Amino acid sequence: MIRHFLGGILILADRLVEGGSVTVDGERIVALGAPPPSEAEIVDLQGDYLAPGFVDLHVHGGAGADFMDGDEDAFRTVCRAHARHGTTSLLPTSTVARRDQILTFLDCCRRLKAQGTGGASIVGAHLYGPYFAPGARGCHPGAAVRPPEADEFMPFLDFADAIATATVAPELPGAEAFVRACRARGIRCNAGHSHATFEQVEAAVGWGVRHVDHLFCAMSDRARLRQTQTYPMRGGLMEATLFFDALTTEVIADGKHLSRELLALAYKMKGADRLALVTDSNRALDMPDGNYLFGPRDGGEPIVRADWVGLMPDGKALASGVMGMDHAVRTFRRLTGTPLVEVVRMASLTPARIAGCEGFLGSIAVGKRADLLILDDDLEIRQVFLAGRPFQL
């Protein structure tokens, strides 16, 4: 099937193109700005934007399901839910859990990466937890937080073909061995849920850590470290993330986790090529306010959806997101005034590059998979195309 998109504004990686056109043959983009083939189906954008599909590095669930539920139905439900919000590729993100639950999650991820989901495609798992600092676990189940030990993590790494990224708190005993084992198998490593000092993060960069999870959330900074140190004052993971050019990072741009000032600071310090937008969405995406579980049905942490965000039951702390990537794009642009091209890049090409899949995802370019979005003037989604095929919203 050949489709030819015209009559709108293309959002390319570095510019807007008014009146541009895109030709898709099957699953791939085959031409930009070419005349329509005689046999092509014409898709008239009617002045709307044509954008690349969004890529979510950090997502736990949606539509009542969590990837840690550990079955294919849950995976498909989450991937279809996020496709409705413009996410065409994602990294299923685990939670702190028992070893057997993590292995089940990884097995499901491997199968669905190969088979497809009927919604957003799976780039690879984000192995997220259980290797967090206990004091920085956030809404993750506390009983299963633990340091990495080879006897446990090596069976996880047997799924390296289905793991894109893995997170560890750099200050934990065994963190260096874990990172080096991951890197030897082609798995990219993140720092997160950590009370590491600046020096510990610097060491982790030397091991091969290149990304930091949800900037400003569940991480150490000078103020927190001051409670346990005398002098001189030292920076933590937050300051190191902003300082090291080798580190990319991400923000939850739902308008609840971070203020306008923090979003603007992240953009100013890291720029659109080293800052990604993520949803960190839990199973309450597209669900009514109420009580939910974060993580697996067996052993998950109780949370509440209220005021368009996830909260701990006492209402005193946030507990991940409940909004889609389309909302993140609109919110970041509205709050910071960042140019549209760069906001979209932070939701598409930048996360694709961080995950190592920019060769075939993340931008409107010849040879890439035709994951495309039609957006109106308000950046609301009108249509989603997954590998060249329209997705039923």
C-alpha positions as CSV (number, residue, x, y, z in Angstrom):
1,M,0.0,0.0,0.0
2,I,1.4,3.4,-1.0
3,R,0.2,6.5,0.8
4,H,1.1,10.1,-0.1
5,F,0.7,12.7,2.6
6,L,0.3,16.3,1.4
7,G,-1.3,19.6,2.2
8,G,0.0,20.2,5.7
9,I,3.1,21.1,7.7
10,L,5.8,18.5,8.2
11,I,7.6,18.5,11.6
12,L,11.0,17.3,10.6
13,A,13.9,16.8,13.1
14,D,15.3,20.3,12.5
15,R,12.6,22.4,10.8
16,L,9.0,22.9,9.8
17,V,8.1,22.4,6.1
18,E,4.9,24.0,5.0
19,G,3.3,22.4,2.0
20,G,5.7,19.4,2.1
21,S,4.8,15.9,1.2
22,V,5.7,12.4,2.4
23,T,5.4,9.1,0.4
24,V,5.1,5.9,2.3
25,D,5.3,2.4,0.7
26,G,4.3,-0.3,3.0
27,E,6.0,0.2,6.4
28,R,8.7,2.7,5.2
29,I,9.0,6.3,4.2
30,V,10.4,6.3,0.7
31,A,10.3,10.0,-0.4
32,L,10.0,13.5,0.9
33,G,8.8,16.3,-1.5
34,A,8.3,14.0,-4.4
35,P,5.2,13.9,-6.7
36,P,2.6,11.4,-5.7
37,P,2.8,8.0,-7.4
38,S,-0.1,7.3,-9.7
39,E,-1.2,4.4,-7.6
40,A,-0.9,6.2,-4.2
41,E,-3.8,6.8,-1.8
42,I,-3.7,10.5,-1.1
43,V,-3.9,11.6,2.5
44,D,-4.9,15.3,2.6
45,L,-3.6,16.8,5.8
46,Q,-5.9,19.9,5.4
47,G,-3.3,22.2,6.9
48,D,-2.6,20.0,9.9
49,Y,0.8,18.9,11.2
50,L,2.4,15.6,10.2
51,A,4.8,14.6,13.0
52,P,6.9,11.5,13.8
53,G,5.4,9.0,16.2
54,F,6.4,9.5,19.8
55,V,8.9,7.3,21.6
56,D,8.5,6.7,25.4
57,L,11.5,5.6,27.4
58,H,9.7,5.3,30.7
59,V,6.2,3.9,30.9
60,H,4.6,1.4,33.3
61,G,1.0,0.9,32.3
62,G,-2.3,2.3,31.1
63,A,-6.0,1.5,30.6
64,G,-6.1,-0.5,33.8
65,A,-3.0,-2.8,33.0
66,D,0.6,-2.7,34.1
67,F,3.5,-4.4,32.2
68,M,4.3,-6.1,35.5
69,D,1.0,-8.0,35.4
70,G,3.1,-10.4,33.4
71,D,0.8,-11.5,30.6
72,E,0.4,-10.7,26.9
73,D,-3.0,-9.2,27.4
74,A,-1.7,-6.6,29.8
75,F,1.2,-5.7,27.4
76,R,-1.2,-5.3,24.5
77,T,-3.6,-3.3,26.5
78,V,-0.9,-0.8,27.6
79,C,0.6,-0.5,24.1
80,R,-2.8,0.2,22.5
81,A,-3.6,2.7,25.2
82,H,-0.4,4.7,24.6
83,A,-0.8,4.5,20.8
84,R,-4.0,6.5,21.2
85,H,-1.8,9.2,22.7
86,G,0.7,9.2,19.8
87,T,3.3,6.9,21.3
88,T,4.2,4.5,18.5
89,S,7.2,2.9,20.2
90,L,8.0,2.4,23.8
91,L,10.2,0.7,26.4
92,P,8.0,-1.4,28.8
93,T,9.3,-0.4,32.2
94,S,9.4,-2.8,35.1
95,T,9.0,-2.0,38.8
96,V,10.6,-3.3,42.0
97,A,9.4,-6.9,42.3
98,R,10.3,-10.4,43.0
99,R,12.9,-12.2,40.8
100,D,10.2,-14.5,39.3
101,Q,8.0,-11.5,38.4
102,I,10.8,-9.7,36.7
103,L,11.7,-12.8,34.7
104,T,8.1,-13.2,33.6
105,F,8.0,-9.5,32.6
106,L,11.2,-10.0,30.5
107,D,9.9,-13.1,28.8
108,C,6.7,-11.3,27.8
109,C,8.7,-8.4,26.5
110,R,10.8,-10.7,24.3
111,R,7.7,-12.4,22.9
112,L,5.8,-9.2,22.2
113,K,8.8,-7.4,20.7
114,A,8.9,-10.1,18.1
115,Q,5.1,-10.7,17.6
116,G,3.9,-7.1,17.8
117,T,1.3,-5.6,20.1
118,G,-1.4,-4.2,17.9
119,G,-0.4,-0.8,19.3
120,A,2.9,0.9,20.1
121,S,5.8,-1.3,19.2
122,I,8.3,-2.6,21.8
123,V,11.9,-1.3,21.4
124,G,13.0,-3.4,24.4
125,A,12.5,-3.6,28.1
126,H,13.6,-0.9,30.6
127,L,14.8,-3.0,33.5
128,Y,13.8,-0.6,36.2
129,G,14.3,-1.8,39.7
130,P,14.9,-3.6,42.0
131,Y,18.3,-2.0,42.3
132,F,17.3,1.3,43.9
133,A,18.5,3.1,47.0
134,P,15.9,2.2,49.7
135,G,15.5,5.9,50.7
136,A,14.8,6.9,47.1
137,R,12.3,4.1,46.1
138,G,9.4,6.5,45.6
139,C,6.2,4.6,45.0
140,H,7.9,1.3,44.3
141,P,7.2,-1.6,46.7
142,G,9.8,-1.3,49.4
143,A,10.2,-5.0,50.5
144,A,11.9,-6.0,47.3
145,V,14.4,-3.2,47.0
146,R,17.9,-4.6,47.0
147,P,21.4,-4.2,45.7
148,P,22.5,-6.0,42.5
149,E,24.1,-9.4,43.0
150,A,25.4,-11.5,40.1
151,D,23.5,-14.6,41.1
152,E,20.3,-12.8,40.5
153,F,21.0,-10.3,37.7
154,M,22.8,-12.7,35.3
155,P,19.6,-14.6,34.6
156,F,18.0,-11.2,33.8
157,L,20.7,-10.4,31.4
158,D,20.0,-13.7,29.5
159,F,17.2,-11.6,28.0
160,A,19.7,-9.0,26.7
161,D,18.2,-9.3,23.2
162,A,15.0,-7.9,24.7
163,I,16.4,-5.3,27.1
164,A,17.1,-1.8,25.9
165,T,18.1,-0.1,29.1
166,A,18.6,-0.9,32.8
167,T,18.6,1.4,35.8
168,V,20.7,1.2,39.0
169,A,21.5,3.5,41.9
170,P,25.3,4.0,41.5
171,E,26.0,4.0,45.2
172,L,24.8,0.5,45.8
173,P,27.3,-2.3,46.4
174,G,27.5,-4.3,43.1
175,A,26.4,-1.4,40.9
176,E,29.7,-1.3,39.0
177,A,29.6,-5.0,38.3
178,F,26.0,-4.7,37.1
179,V,26.7,-1.8,34.8
180,R,29.7,-3.5,33.3
181,A,27.8,-6.7,32.8
182,C,25.0,-4.8,31.0
183,R,27.3,-2.9,28.8
184,A,29.1,-6.1,27.8
185,R,25.8,-7.3,26.5
186,G,24.8,-4.1,24.7
187,I,22.4,-2.9,27.3
188,R,22.4,0.8,27.9
189,C,22.6,1.9,31.6
190,N,20.8,4.6,33.6
191,A,21.2,6.0,37.0
192,G,18.0,6.5,39.0
193,H,16.2,6.3,42.3
194,S,19.5,7.2,43.9
195,H,21.1,9.2,46.7
196,A,24.5,9.1,45.0
197,T,27.0,11.9,45.5
198,F,28.5,13.8,42.6
199,E,31.7,11.7,42.9
200,Q,29.7,8.5,42.7
201,V,27.9,9.6,39.6
202,E,31.2,10.6,38.1
203,A,32.5,7.1,38.7
204,A,29.3,5.6,37.2
205,V,29.8,7.7,34.0
206,G,33.2,6.0,33.8
207,W,31.6,2.6,34.0
208,G,29.3,3.4,31.1
209,V,26.2,5.0,32.6
210,R,24.8,7.5,30.1
211,H,21.3,8.4,31.1
212,V,19.5,9.6,34.2
213,D,15.8,8.8,35.0
214,H,13.2,11.5,35.6
215,L,15.3,14.5,36.5
216,F,14.5,16.1,39.8
217,C,12.5,13.1,41.0
218,A,13.7,10.5,43.5
219,M,17.3,11.7,43.4
220,S,19.9,13.3,45.6
221,D,20.9,16.9,45.4
222,R,23.0,19.2,47.5
223,A,20.1,20.0,49.9
224,R,19.4,16.3,50.6
225,L,23.0,15.4,51.0
226,R,23.6,18.2,53.4
227,Q,21.5,16.4,56.0
228,T,24.1,13.7,56.3
229,Q,27.3,15.6,55.6
230,T,29.2,18.4,57.3
231,Y,31.4,20.3,54.9
232,P,32.2,21.1,52.2
233,M,28.8,20.8,50.6
234,R,28.7,18.3,47.8
235,G,26.4,17.8,44.8
236,G,24.3,14.8,44.2
237,L,22.8,13.1,41.2
238,M,20.8,16.1,40.2
239,E,23.8,18.4,39.9
240,A,25.9,15.7,38.2
241,T,23.1,15.2,35.6
242,L,23.1,18.9,34.7
243,F,26.9,19.0,34.7
244,F,28.0,16.1,32.6
245,D,27.5,16.4,28.9
246,A,27.9,12.7,28.6
247,L,24.6,12.2,30.5
248,T,21.2,12.5,28.8
249,T,18.1,12.7,31.0
250,E,14.3,12.9,30.9
251,V,11.4,14.9,32.4
252,I,7.9,14.0,33.3
253,A,6.2,16.9,31.6
254,D,2.6,16.3,32.9
255,G,2.4,19.7,34.6
256,K,2.2,18.0,38.0
257,H,5.6,16.5,38.7
258,L,7.7,19.6,37.7
259,S,7.0,23.3,37.7
260,R,7.5,25.6,34.7
261,E,10.8,26.7,36.2
262,L,12.2,23.2,36.5
263,L,11.1,22.2,33.0
264,A,12.7,25.4,31.6
265,L,15.9,24.7,33.6
266,A,16.2,21.2,32.3
267,Y,15.8,22.4,28.7
268,K,18.3,25.3,29.2
269,M,20.9,23.0,30.7
270,K,20.6,19.9,28.6
271,G,19.0,21.1,25.3
272,A,16.7,19.2,23.0
273,D,19.2,16.6,22.0
274,R,20.0,15.5,25.6
275,L,16.5,15.9,27.1
276,A,13.6,13.5,26.5
277,L,10.0,13.7,27.5
278,V,8.5,10.7,29.2
279,T,5.1,9.8,30.7
280,D,6.1,7.5,33.6
281,S,2.4,6.5,33.3
282,N,0.9,3.9,35.5
283,R,-2.2,1.7,34.9
284,A,-4.5,4.6,35.7
285,L,-3.9,6.3,32.3
286,D,-7.3,6.7,30.7
287,M,-9.0,5.5,33.8
288,P,-11.3,7.3,36.3
289,D,-10.0,8.7,39.6
290,G,-9.7,6.1,42.3
291,N,-7.5,3.5,43.9
292,Y,-5.0,1.4,41.9
293,L,-1.8,-0.7,42.2
294,F,1.6,0.4,41.0
295,G,3.4,-2.7,39.7
296,P,2.2,-6.3,39.8
297,R,-1.2,-7.4,40.9
298,D,0.6,-9.6,43.4
299,G,2.6,-7.3,45.6
300,G,2.1,-3.9,43.9
301,E,2.1,-0.7,45.9
302,P,-1.3,1.0,46.5
303,I,-1.7,4.4,44.8
304,V,-4.4,6.8,44.0
305,R,-5.3,8.6,40.8
306,A,-6.5,12.2,41.6
307,D,-6.0,15.7,40.2
308,W,-4.6,14.2,36.9
309,V,-1.6,12.5,38.5
310,G,-0.7,9.4,40.6
311,L,-0.5,10.0,44.4
312,M,0.5,7.9,47.4
313,P,-2.5,7.0,49.5
314,D,-1.9,9.8,52.0
315,G,-1.8,12.4,49.2
316,K,1.6,13.7,50.4
317,A,3.8,12.4,47.5
318,L,3.5,11.8,43.8
319,A,3.3,8.2,42.5
320,S,4.1,8.3,38.7
321,G,2.0,9.8,35.9
322,V,-1.4,9.1,34.4
323,M,-1.2,11.2,31.2
324,G,-0.1,10.3,27.7
325,M,2.8,11.7,25.6
326,D,0.5,14.0,23.6
327,H,-0.3,15.7,26.9
328,A,3.4,16.0,27.7
329,V,4.2,17.6,24.4
330,R,1.4,20.2,24.7
331,T,2.3,20.9,28.4
332,F,6.0,21.3,27.8
333,R,5.4,23.7,24.9
334,R,2.7,25.7,26.8
335,L,4.8,26.1,30.0
336,T,8.2,26.8,28.5
337,G,7.5,28.3,25.0
338,T,10.1,26.0,23.5
339,P,9.9,25.9,19.7
340,L,7.6,23.2,18.4
341,V,10.3,21.4,16.4
342,E,12.4,20.9,19.5
343,V,9.5,19.8,21.7
344,V,8.5,17.2,19.2
345,R,12.2,16.1,18.9
346,M,12.3,15.6,22.6
347,A,9.4,13.2,22.3
348,S,10.6,11.4,19.2
349,L,14.2,11.5,17.9
350,T,15.9,12.2,21.2
351,P,14.4,9.3,23.1
352,A,15.0,7.1,20.0
353,R,18.7,8.0,20.1
354,I,18.9,7.4,23.8
355,A,17.4,3.9,23.3
356,G,19.7,3.2,20.4
357,C,16.9,2.9,17.7
358,E,17.3,6.3,15.9
359,G,18.4,4.4,12.7
360,F,14.8,3.4,12.0
361,L,12.6,5.5,14.4
362,G,12.1,9.0,15.7
363,S,11.9,11.3,12.7
364,I,10.3,11.7,9.3
365,A,13.1,10.6,7.0
366,V,13.6,8.4,4.0
367,G,14.1,4.8,5.1
368,K,12.6,5.1,8.5
369,R,9.5,3.3,9.7
370,A,6.3,5.2,8.8
371,D,5.2,5.8,12.4
372,L,3.4,9.1,11.8
373,L,0.9,11.4,13.6
374,I,-1.5,13.9,12.2
375,L,-1.9,16.8,14.8
376,D,-4.2,19.7,14.7
377,D,-3.3,23.3,15.6
378,D,-3.7,22.5,19.3
379,L,-1.4,19.5,18.9
380,E,-4.4,17.2,19.5
381,I,-4.1,13.9,17.7
382,R,-6.3,13.4,14.7
383,Q,-4.8,10.2,13.3
384,V,-2.0,7.7,14.1
385,F,-0.2,5.6,11.6
386,L,1.8,2.5,12.9
387,A,4.3,1.3,10.3
388,G,2.3,3.0,7.6
389,R,-1.1,1.6,8.7
390,P,-3.9,3.7,10.3
391,F,-4.5,2.9,13.9
392,Q,-8.1,2.9,15.3
393,L,-8.1,5.6,18.0
